[in-house]
Amino acid sequence: MIALVYAVGFSAGFSTPAGAQVIDRMTAPQLLVLLRENITALQETETILRRNSEVAETNRALGAALREESTRLDTQTKGYDDDAANHNRQAGAYNTNCQQGKLPEEPYTQCLDLKQNLDIQKTRLDALAENIEAAHATYNQKVKALNQEETTRFEAASHLIEQYKSQDQMIRDIQVQIYELATNVTQNGFSETVRQCTLEDDLEDMYSCMTSVWG
């Protein structure tokens, strides 16, 4: 994280009355140095915020992929449940027709074929159940990891936004103080020139204007 730069040193990221009091006692050259430091800090915060936004985009894509994976798993699980129910019905018929001898006219070879088929089904269903269970475990791990990453990213973004606001306010405070110093300069039009510098939208342009005015 990038901490705000103040005349009193490095803060936790928020302006303080002590910082404002120190600014009140600084000369224009000192304020320009402080302005440069805070502009750099703000730019670094902007860079980190952009990276945070890029991670958010990636995570949204991962979330969409996980939702698709969840749908596939649900379909696969339903297919397993249907196959397992069909297997159980066949097994019930086998027990009734073959093992309990309710249909003695049932050819013995057909019972053997049915038993063999049931065994094959059972082996396939057991393997499928194992695969589905493993897939669900992997899916749950992915969801947990993504949720943890998003929580961390969101907390970082919240802190960065507050940090950005504080850095931006610090820059504004310095601009105001520089302008107040300019009003004490007797040179004709000097304060108005400085005021025009403060109106620059681009921070680098504003800083260059300030430094050129103050020499």
C-alpha positions in Angstrom: 0.0 0.0 0.0 1.1 3.6 -0.7 0.9 5.8 2.4 0.2 9.5 2.1 3.2 11.8 2.3 3.0 14.7 4.7 5.3 17.3 6.0 5.5 15.3 9.2 6.6 12.1 7.4 4.5 9.0 6.5 1.1 8.7 7.9 -1.3 5.7 8.0 -3.1 7.2 4.9 -5.3 9.9 6.3 -4.7 13.7 6.8 -4.4 15.1 10.3 -4.6 18.5 11.8 -0.9 18.3 12.6 -0.2 17.9 8.9 -2.3 21.0 8.0 -0.6 23.0 10.7 2.9 22.1 9.3 1.7 23.1 5.8 0.7 26.5 7.1 4.3 27.1 8.1 5.9 25.9 4.9 7.5 28.1 2.2 6.4 27.8 -1.5 9.5 25.7 -2.5 8.8 23.3 0.4 5.2 23.1 -0.5 6.2 22.3 -4.1 8.4 19.4 -2.9 5.5 18.1 -0.8 3.1 18.5 -3.8 5.4 16.4 -6.0 5.6 13.7 -3.4 1.8 13.5 -3.0 1.2 13.6 -6.7 3.5 10.6 -7.1 1.8 8.8 -4.2 -1.6 9.5 -5.8 -0.4 8.2 -9.1 0.9 5.0 -7.5 -2.5 4.5 -5.8 -4.2 5.0 -9.1 -2.0 2.3 -10.6 -2.8 -0.2 -7.8 -6.5 0.6 -8.2 -6.4 -0.1 -11.9 -4.7 -3.5 -11.1 -7.4 -4.2 -8.5 -10.0 -3.5 -11.2 -8.3 -5.9 -13.6 -8.4 -8.6 -10.9 -12.1 -7.9 -10.4 -12.7 -8.4 -14.1 -10.7 -11.7 -14.0 -12.7 -12.8 -11.0 -16.0 -12.0 -12.7 -15.0 -14.2 -15.6 -13.9 -17.0 -13.2 -17.3 -16.7 -11.4 -19.1 -17.0 -14.7 -17.1 -20.1 -15.5 -17.8 -21.6 -12.1 -21.5 -21.0 -12.6 -21.3 -22.9 -15.9 -19.4 -25.7 -14.1 -22.0 -25.9 -11.4 -24.7 -26.3 -14.1 -22.7 -29.1 -15.7 -22.2 -30.8 -12.3 -25.9 -30.6 -11.6 -26.7 -32.2 -15.0 -24.1 -34.9 -14.4 -25.4 -35.6 -10.9 -29.0 -35.8 -12.2 -27.8 -38.3 -14.8 -26.2 -40.4 -12.2 -29.3 -40.3 -10.0 -31.5 -41.4 -12.9 -29.0 -44.2 -13.8 -28.8 -45.3 -10.2 -32.6 -45.4 -9.9 -32.8 -47.5 -13.1 -30.2 -49.8 -11.8 -32.1 -50.3 -8.5 -35.3 -51.1 -10.5 -33.4 -53.7 -12.5 -31.8 -55.1 -9.4 -35.3 -55.4 -7.8 -36.6 -57.2 -10.8 -33.6 -59.6 -10.7 -34.2 -60.3 -7.1 -37.8 -61.1 -7.7 -37.5 -63.0 -10.9 -34.2 -64.9 -10.4 -33.2 -65.1 -6.7 -36.6 -65.6 -5.2 -37.8 -67.9 -8.0 -41.1 -66.1 -8.5 -40.9 -66.9 -12.2 -39.4 -70.4 -12.5 -40.0 -70.4 -16.3 -37.4 -67.6 -16.5 -34.4 -69.1 -18.4 -31.4 -69.4 -16.1 -29.1 -68.0 -18.7 -31.1 -64.8 -18.8 -30.7 -64.4 -15.1 -27.0 -64.8 -15.4 -26.9 -62.2 -18.2 -29.0 -59.8 -16.1 -26.7 -60.4 -13.1 -23.6 -59.7 -15.2 -25.2 -56.6 -16.6 -26.1 -55.4 -13.1 -22.5 -55.9 -12.0 -21.2 -53.9 -14.9 -23.7 -51.1 -14.1 -22.7 -51.1 -10.5 -19.0 -50.8 -11.3 -19.7 -48.0 -13.7 -22.0 -46.2 -11.2 -19.4 -46.5 -8.4 -16.7 -45.0 -10.7 -19.1 -42.2 -11.8 -20.1 -41.4 -8.2 -16.4 -41.2 -7.3 -15.7 -38.9 -10.2 -18.7 -36.7 -9.4 -17.7 -36.5 -5.7 -14.2 -35.4 -6.7 -15.5 -32.9 -9.2 -17.7 -31.4 -6.5 -14.8 -31.2 -4.1 -12.7 -29.4 -6.7 -15.5 -27.1 -7.5 -16.1 -26.2 -3.9 -12.3 -25.5 -3.5 -12.4 -23.2 -6.5 -15.5 -21.3 -5.1 -13.9 -21.0 -1.7 -10.6 -19.7 -3.2 -12.4 -17.2 -5.4 -14.6 -15.9 -2.5 -11.5 -15.5 -0.4 -9.7 -13.6 -3.1 -12.7 -11.4 -3.8 -13.0 -10.6 -0.1 -9.4 -9.6 0.1 -9.6 -7.6 -3.2 -12.7 -5.8 -2.1 -11.2 -4.8 1.3 -8.0 -3.6 -0.5 -10.1 -1.6 -2.9 -12.1 0.0 -0.1 -8.9 1.0 1.6 -7.3 2.3 -1.6 -10.4 4.4 -2.5 -10.2 6.1 1.0 -6.5 6.5 0.5 -7.0 8.1 -2.9 -9.6 10.5 -1.5 -7.2 11.5 1.3 -4.3 12.0 -1.1 -6.4 14.0 -3.4 -7.5 16.2 -0.5 -4.0 16.7 0.6 -3.0 17.9 -2.9 -5.9 20.3 -2.8 -4.9 21.6 0.6 -1.3 22.2 -0.7 -2.7 24.0 -3.8 -4.8 26.3 -1.5 -1.8 27.1 0.7 0.4 27.8 -2.4 -2.3 30.2 -3.7 -2.5 31.9 -0.3 1.2 32.5 -0.4 0.9 33.8 -3.9 -1.6 36.5 -2.7 1.2 37.9 -0.5 3.4 38.4 -3.5 3.2 42.1 -4.7 4.1 41.3 -8.3 1.2 42.3 -10.5 -1.0 39.4 -11.6 1.1 36.8 -9.8 -1.7 35.4 -7.6 -4.0 35.1 -10.6 -1.3 33.2 -12.6 -0.9 30.8 -9.6 -4.7 30.4 -9.5 -4.8 29.5 -13.1 -2.3 26.8 -12.4 -4.6 25.2 -9.8 -7.3 25.0 -12.5 -5.2 22.5 -14.6 -7.1 19.2 -14.8 -3.9 17.1 -15.2 -1.8 16.9 -12.1 1.5 16.9 -14.0 0.4 20.0 -15.9 -0.6 21.7 -12.7 2.7 20.9 -11.0 4.7 22.0 -14.1 2.7 25.3 -14.1 3.4 25.8 -10.4 7.1 25.2 -10.6 7.4 27.5 -13.7 5.6 30.3 -11.9 7.7 30.0 -8.7 10.9 29.5 -10.6 
